[in-house]
Amino acid sequence: MSNQLKKKKNYIEYYIFALILFFTYLTSFYNYLLFHTLAELFSIIIGVSIFIIFWNSKNYIDNSFFLIIGISFVFIGFIDLIHSLAYTDMNIFIGYDTNLPAQLWITARYLQSISFLVASLIVKKKVNVKKFLIGYSLFTALVIILIFLRLYPDCFIEGSGLTDFKIISEYIIDIILGITIYVMFRNRLLFEKKIFNILTFSIILTMASELAFTFYTDPFGLPNLIGHLFKVVAFYLLYKAIINIGLENPIGLIFRRLKESEKQLRFKTKDLEQINVFLQEAELRYRTTFEQFPDGIMIIDPERLKAIEFNDFMCELLGYSRKKFATMKINDYEAIEDEKITKSHIQRVFRYGRDDFETKFRTKHGDIKDIYVSAKVIKLGGGKYIQSICRDITESKKIQQQIEEEREKYSDLITNIPNVVYSILPNETGTIIFLSKRWKEWTGIHPEEHYKDPDAWLKTLHPDDRDQTKNKFNEAIGQKKAYDLEYRVIHRDTDEIFYLRDQGVPIVDSTDKIIRYDGIISNITERKKAEEKLEQFVSTVSHELKNPIAVLLMSLNYVTKHREEITTEQENKLRDGIMRNVNLLNELVNDLLTLSRMDEKKMILDWKKYSPLEIINDNLNLMEPNLKSINISIDLDINEDIILYGDIARINQIFRILIDNAWKYSKVGSNITIKAIDHYSGKYNSEGIDGTLFQFIDSGIGIHPKDLPFVFDRFFRASTVSQIPGTGLGLTIAKELIELHRGKIFVESEYGKGTTFLVFLPKVQIK
């Protein structure tokens, strides 16, 4: 359903854009200058938006391609703005003819094509953002100066049309863009497939636009119109690829957290093999992590029966120096009388690609060690060699007898590992022959019940997961292969639901017949909850980011339809609306990056001594125009002698959020009180530590009781404040920053009368 809904939204967006493009085209019949201004305005808005997004995200983007494109488009948009103002009928640059906008156009396109090419060439390298920013600034300033000093090559001559320089330049730009597509295709794995396809199509349309501009003789002619329409579509595709689609999956840093967590929960195949061997030799038919065995690694030349590479532990295992071990053959330390056995092992490895077996090694001091070898064929330099992992199992041999004699005691010991270990018969019902006791913690069912009832396991599963899990299990058993299942179980006593990952591998005897399956079950409940939380977060972020962009498109649509009817007042309102939504988009991205750093535990505080009064006064001075706009008065009651320790920038952010929150929701002509109680010891200091309580009291609209528990939740905004600008993240950020300072925040409110936020900060001193 979510994919269908997304497709439906995309179709609606495409339909709206098609209408905008069509109405923009219609304006050319009424006034070509109006059409040209609207077309250029569209590309300028997109260019500036791209820059804002990537400038505020530059520290979190690994792909240099998008960083360079993000920087370049603000300068491209600036030149396009001057180009649109330079049209002769605009009467802004007196004394210049059609040559001026043509020169500015070709400059912007050169900058755009070269930026795309450079970005695609160094996509794998780390770039210095400041150097690129300075470079673009100097280039843009230099070219504009040359153009206005009339030192730039002519592009259009009145009465004769385009110059050779202009036409040749258009072809050069197309060649550069064509090379860019080729380089991007070579590096296509670095781009998300959908974004790559849309970017490629956008570049192709840009090339078509440039070709159209080689045919016009009149800046108001048909080729010029077609070229601008192609440009509008190309920039819209850039918007889709970079802003719209790119931001539906924001802050790649959040997804990397989930992958690292999943790696920690995944049970490694090598560990399964260790436990399989251990249980097979002990004949107890279960696997365990009771013992961790160190590994020696060798790469063996099968012709010379000699290790050409080995690790330090291999030498430590046998007591030889690296120099001595490098000269030895396998027969020098393998405690086997018949060399044919060694060769038979090698032949078996080459026959099956790998082989696991036990052997004995003799140490430098004459001791005999039992060694478990896991060998496989590898290719190096065109030749085939054997990689052997050698594990000392001498001690495990001694332990085996103890385990056999004290089975129940060992069963209790295995319960202490964090996973469930089991063994089953390879039949349709998967008859359980061993199940560790931890299973009862997750299901409320003792393993003994499973021994008596073959269907008990299936009954434990969540009803929605039973059929699918059973089918996958039976398919694996039927094909005699390993399985990897995920399902939910319901605790019989508490009804609590646990998410489990069940991995099983077949155990074979000497005739390759499967005698049982050994498996391990991991509790992945926390990972699943994290995935659900992340999915909800991404959905909410995508919605919040789309709203400002949708408003920008709607505003442009309104301008297109009602150009002649718009009054000066309406024009100012539209401009204010566009700026407000661009600022909201910028604020939202900054808030998301701040939350991401806190979620990643990368927020490091710079503890310093500070005066709360000074910081609050600074914020009040900055916000004075806002306060005066609705006649808000401030009562400040903070002792100048109060000194605390903390990160001054973050404390400033906390106070700014709370003051901003107070005035936004205050009534016209009302009062805001900010006061501090030093050495506070009341109910907001439950731990009784020394600290200061700050109170931010307004007499505004208040918070409804049903909304009060959610005011610190991410993206929460009450329905009563939908007309007041905000991201719904401010109080969340304030709360988490306060907690980083070891403090607490509380809220009290009376609906319709006002709200009080209370912040307790302990007197922490960092030396």
C-alpha positions, -999 to 999 in steps of 0.1 A, spaced: 0 0 0 29 24 8 44 20 -27 10 26 -43 5 57 -22 40 69 -31 33 63 -68 0 82 -65 17 112 -49 44 112 -76 17 112 -103 0 141 -87 33 160 -85 41 153 -121 6 165 -131 10 197 -111 44 203 -127 30 196 -162 3 222 -155 29 247 -143 50 241 -174 19 244 -197 7 277 -181 43 290 -182 44 283 -219 10 300 -224 25 332 -209 48 334 -239 18 343 -261 9 371 -238 43 385 -230 76 367 -238 94 386 -212 70 373 -185 76 337 -198 113 342 -196 112 356 -161 91 328 -148 113 301 -164 144 316 -150 128 322 -116 120 284 -114 156 274 -121 169 300 -96 147 287 -68 158 251 -75 194 261 -76 193 281 -43 173 252 -26 200 227 -37 227 249 -23 209 254 11 203 217 15 239 206 8 256 235 25 238 226 57 245 189 52 282 192 40 297 176 71 275 145 67 278 138 30 305 114 18 296 117 -19 318 146 -33 296 148 -65 266 162 -45 288 186 -25 303 202 -56 269 204 -74 254 219 -42 280 246 -41 280 254 -78 243 259 -82 241 290 -59 266 307 -83 248 293 -114 215 306 -100 231 341 -93 243 344 -129 209 332 -142 193 359 -120 215 387 -136 208 371 -170 170 374 -165 173 410 -153 196 418 -183 169 413 -210 167 445 -230 130 451 -223 136 449 -185 153 483 -188 176 476 -158 211 477 -173 210 508 -195 233 510 -224 235 472 -230 218 453 -257 209 416 -263 246 406 -262 246 410 -224 221 383 -215 236 360 -241 270 364 -225 256 357 -190 237 327 -203 267 311 -219 288 318 -187 262 301 -165 261 270 -188 299 267 -189 299 268 -151 271 243 -149 287 218 -174 322 221 -160 308 216 -124 290 184 -134 322 171 -151 345 180 -122 320 165 -97 318 132 -116 356 130 -119 364 134 -82 333 116 -69 355 92 -49 378 119 -34 373 141 -4 370 178 -13 378 209 6 345 227 6 360 261 15 385 261 -13 357 253 -39 335 280 -24 363 306 -27 371 293 -62 335 297 -74 333 331 -58 364 344 -76 355 329 -109 320 344 -108 332 378 -98 359 378 -125 336 368 -153 309 393 -144 335 421 -142 348 411 -177 313 410 -191 303 445 -178 336 460 -188 329 446 -224 361 425 -223 341 392 -228 337 377 -263 305 388 -280 277 362 -282 250 381 -301 253 410 -325 222 430 -332 211 427 -369 232 396 -376 224 372 -347 246 347 -328 284 349 -330 306 319 -338 319 320 -302 283 316 -289 275 287 -313 308 269 -308 305 273 -270 270 256 -271 286 226 -288 315 225 -264 291 226 -235 272 196 -250 305 177 -254 314 184 -217 280 172 -206 283 141 -228 317 133 -212 300 138 -178 274 112 -186 301 87 -196 321 93 -164 290 91 -142 281 57 -159 316 44 -150 309 54 -114 272 45 -114 275 22 -84 282 52 -62 247 66 -70 213 53 -60 199 38 -93 168 61 -94 188 92 -87 214 82 -114 188 77 -141 170 110 -133 204 130 -132 213 114 -166 180 124 -182 184 160 -167 218 163 -183 205 151 -216 177 177 -216 203 203 -207 222 192 -238 190 195 -259 184 230 -245 219 241 -256 214 228 -291 181 247 -293 200 279 -285 223 275 -315 194 281 -339 178 314 -327 184 347 -344 159 366 -322 160 363 -283 122 362 -284 120 335 -311 108 299 -310 142 282 -305 148 304 -275 115 294 -261 121 257 -266 155 260 -250 141 276 -219 113 249 -216 140 222 -218 159 240 -191 129 242 -168 123 204 -172 160 197 -166 161 217 -134 128 201 -122 145 167 -127 175 179 -106 149 189 -79 134 154 -81 168 136 -80 186 157 -54 160 174 -32 128 153 -34 141 117 -38 174 124 -20 156 137 11 130 108 13 160 88 27 177 115 49 209 114 70 226 83 59 243 83 92 210 70 109 209 39 86 246 30 93 237 27 130 210 1 122 235 -19 100 261 -20 128 235 -32 152 224 -59 129 260 -71 125 263 -74 162 232 -96 163 241 -118 134 255 -152 144 286 -158 123 288 -190 102 323 -197 115 310 -197 151 283 -222 140 310 -245 126 329 -243 158 299 -254 179 289 -281 153 323 -298 157 322 -295 194 288 -311 197 295 -338 172 326 -350 190 309 -348 224 279 -367 209 255 -344 230 238 -331 198 238 -295 207 260 -265 199 275 -240 223 298 -211 227 313 -227 259 348 -223 247 364 -198 223 394 -214 205 422 -192 190 431 -198 154 463 -203 135 461 -195 98 483 -209 69 483 -206 32 499 -238 19 516 -246 -14 502 -281 -22 532 -290 -44 558 -283 -18 536 -291 13 549 -259 28 532 -228 43 540 -197 22 520 -174 45 511 -178 82 501 -157 112 519 -152 145 495 -175 164 505 -204 141 541 -200 153 530 -196 190 508 -227 187 538 -248 179 565 -228 197 586 -219 166 600 -186 155 587 -171 122 621 -176 106 622 -213 116 586 -221 107 590 -206 73 616 -233 64 594 -262 77 572 -286 57 539 -299 70 554 -333 77 580 -317 100 554 -309 126 523 -330 118 524 -360 142 513 -386 116 535 -415 106 520 -420 71 526 -391 47 498 -405 25 472 -393 51 484 -357 47 482 -360 9 447 -376 11 435 -345 31 449 -322 4 433 -343 -24 399 -342 -6 402 -304 -2 408 -300 -40 381 -325 -48 353 -308 -28 367 -272 -26 370 -275 12 373 -300 40 372 -301 78 392 -327 97 411 -334 129 449 -341 130 477 -339 155 507 -314 156 540 -319 174 553 -288 191 590 -277 193 591 -292 228 577 -326 217 541 -321 230 513 -335 209 483 -312 203 449 -321 189 442 -297 160 409 -290 142 416 -279 106 392 -261 83 407 -260 48 395 -245 15 410 -239 -19 419 -203 -28 433 -186 -59 464 -165 -57 483 -151 -87 467 -175 -111 476 -206 -89 456 -226 -65 466 -229 -28 450 -242 4 440 -218 32 439 -237 65 425 -225 98 440 -245 126 424 -245 160 439 -261 191 412 -284 206 435 -302 230 418 -288 260 384 -293 245 391 -330 243 397 -331 280 365 -311 286 344 -335 265 346 -363 291 335 -339 319 306 -327 297 295 -363 290 296 -371 328 279 -339 339 253 -333 311 228 -315 333 254 -293 349 267 -283 314 231 -277 303 228 -251 331 260 -235 320 249 -231 284 218 -213 297 240 -184 306 248 -175 270 226 -148 254 212 -171 227 191 -202 225 210 -233 213 191 -264 199 193 -296 179 165 -311 159 159 -342 137 157 -336 99 121 -344 96 90 -324 87 81 -315 122 116 -308 132 116 -331 163 135 -312 191 162 -334 207 179 -305 226 168 -270 235 186 -247 260 167 -233 289 168 -197 278 139 -205 255 116 -203 285 125 -167 291 111 -157 257 82 -181 255 73 -192 290 76 -228 278 101 -252 294 122 -273 269 108 -305 283 74 -296 268 89 -295 234 104 -329 238 70 -343 245 50 -323 219 65 -320 184 40 -292 175 47 -271 206 72 -249 187 48 -240 160 21 -232 186 45 -207 202 48 -186 171 27 -156 164 -4 -167 144 5 -144 115 40 -159 112 32 -197 115 24 -206 79 52 -187 63 78 -199 88 67 -235 85 69 -234 47 104 -219 47 115 -245 73 101 -274 54 116 -261 21 151 -260 37 147 -295 53 135 -309 20 164 -294 1 189 -304 29 203 -269 32 208 -244 60 180 -220 69 178 -185 83 143 -176 97 128 -146 114 96 -148 133 77 -136 164 69 -156 195 43 -148 222 52 -153 258 26 -177 272 23 -159 306 29 -122 298 17 -120 262 49 -101 254 60 -104 218 97 -112 210 113 -110 175 137 -139 170 162 -149 144 166 -187 139 197 -200 120 202 -237 115 228 -258 96 228 -295 87 252 -319 104 264 -348 84 281 -381 92 311 -397 74 287 -407 45 274 -371 40 241 -381 54 223 -354 75 219 -367 110 205 -336 126 202 -298 124 221 -276 149 209 -241 154 210 -209 174 182 -184 180 190 -148 187 167 -122 203 164 -94 177 135 -76 194 155 -44 200 167 -43 164 132 -47 151 119 -19 174 147 3 161 138 -5 125 101 4 132 112 36 149 135 45 120 108 38 94 84 61 113 111 87 116 119 86 79 83 88 69 77 118 92 109 136 80 99 130 43 65 146 50 79 175 69 105 183 42 80 180 14 56 206 29 78 237 24 87 226 -12 51 220 -20 43 256 -8 71 269 -31 56 251 -61 21 263 -52 33 299 -49 49 297 -83 18 282 -98 -3 311 -84 21 336 -98 18 319 -132 -20 319 -132 -26 353 -117 4 374 -128 -17 404 -140 -41 403 -110 -14 403 -83 -13 434 -62 18 448 -46 5 436 -12 -2 401 -26 33 400 -42 49 409 -8 29 381 9 40 356 -17 76 367 -13 73 364 25 57 330 22 85 317 -1 112 331 23 94 317 53 93 282 38 129 283 26 139 293 62 117 266 76 134 241 53 168 253 64 157 252 101 144 217 97 176 204 82 197 220 109 174 205 136 177 170 120 215 172 118 216 182 155 194 153 165 214 129 143 246 139 161 230 134 195 215 100 184 250 90 171 265 100 205 288 124 186 277 155 205 308 164 225 303 193 250 329 220 255 326 226 292 333 262 302 322 287 329 293 309 318 269 335 331 232 326 324 222 363 326 246 373 299 235 345 275 198 353 281 203 390 276 221 383 243 192 363 231 167 390 242 187 416 223 186 395 191 149 388 194 139 424 203 123 431 169 101 400 173 91 410 208 83 445 198 62 433 168 35 421 192 43 444 221 57 418 244 73 430 277 100 410 295 105 407 333 140 394 340 149 382 374 183 366 373 212 373 396 243 383 378 264 364 403 251 330 392 278 311 374 274 276 359 295 252 338 285 239 304 289 242 266 281 279 260 269 273 225 245 246 235 233 265 266 227 295 243 207 271 220 186 259 249 177 294 261 170 306 226 146 278 220 127 284 252 125 322 247 115 318 211 88 293 221 75 317 248 70 348 225 56 328 195 27 315 216 22 347 236 -8 370 231 -3 406 218 7 430 246 13 402 271 42 396 295 70 370 296 88 364 329 123 348 330 138 342 365 163 319 381 165 305 416 200 297 427 207 267 450 173 254 443 161 225 465 124 221 456 103 194 439 121 199 405 154 188 422 144 153 434 181 142 438 188 171 462 220 182 443 231 218 442 219 237 411 198 265 396 162 264 385 152 286 355 116 295 348 103 307 315 67 320 321 43 333 295 7 343 295 -1 330 261 -24 304 246 -13 276 269 -12 238 261 -43 216 261 -41 188 288 -43 161 261 -12 175 243 9 181 274 25 146 276 38 149 240 53 184 239 89 170 239 82 143 213 98 148 179 77 166 153 48 170 177 28 201 171 -7 206 186 -35 212 162 -42 246 178 -8 260 167 -8 248 130 -8 284 118 24 293 138 57 284 120 78 257 135 94 223 129 82 204 161 118 197 170 128 227 191 117 214 225 130 179 217 165 194 210 163 215 241 153 185 263 182 164 250 207 192 253 196 198 289 200 161 297 235 162 282 242 189 308 229 164 335 198 186 340 161 182 336 132 201 320 95 203 331 64 219 318 33 232 334 4 248 316 -31 261 319 -50 260 286 -59 295 275 -39 312 302 -2 304 297 27 280 301 58 277 323 89 257 313 112 249 342 149 239 336 170 226 364 208 227 357 232 213 384 263 231 394 287 208 375 323 218 375 346 201 349 383 204 356 
